[in-house]
Amino acid sequence: MSESDDVRVQSDSDHGSVQNNGAHGSVQNNGDHRGASPTNEVGTESSGSETEAEHRRVYVTRGLVDVLLEMAEAAEPNDVNVVLAPTPAGEFDADLGIDPDTPVLTHFYMSEAGGSVSAVFGMDLGTPAGRGRARFLTHPQGPFELTERDDLAAVVLLAVPPWEDETFGAFDRAGRTLELTILDAEPPTEELA
């Protein structure tokens, strides 16, 4: 697995805030995450001096957020559970104003891919190797927090109705709220080899 396939959370003390310089915008979702409780650590890019009170940040593209919220609304009253994949910030055409190695969530993988093999052998063949360290989940009936029934990952994006930015948040696998920065940037175009 390469470093670029890893999803990490970043501390404000390491990379600062994303600025809106016209090339991209940012939305910081610091809303009420109703009951998310801090417990364990997620891999971060900060030094060992990080405290519980420091904000940790997850980056995601506006396009991915819009698609995920549309999927959630279309699936209601059913849950949505998809694997997310990042692209390193340095691979974007525009300068995002963050470290080039910073993972930015840009893509999702449909859970139906490889479903038959997964059902029989318990292996996820629908997600490329080294990907899938993040997930998008919905709770159509609430709550706006992770539960014991959720499939967890290093980073979990969670949405609840009415399927808007204010009800879309990021959590670590322990249920701690993470700071979410939505970037108005297009990921690089991928070509089939």
Secondary structure, 3 states (H helix, E strand, C coil): CCHHHCCCEEEHHHHCCCCCCCCCCEEEECCCCCCCCCCCCCCECCCCCCCCCCCEEEEEEHHHHHHHHHHHHHHCCCCCEEEEEEEEHHHCCCCCCCCCCCEEEEEEECCCCCHHHHHHHCCCCCCCCCCCCEEEEECCCCCCCCCCCCCCCCEEEEECCCCCHHHEEEEECCCCEEEEEEECCCCCCCCCC
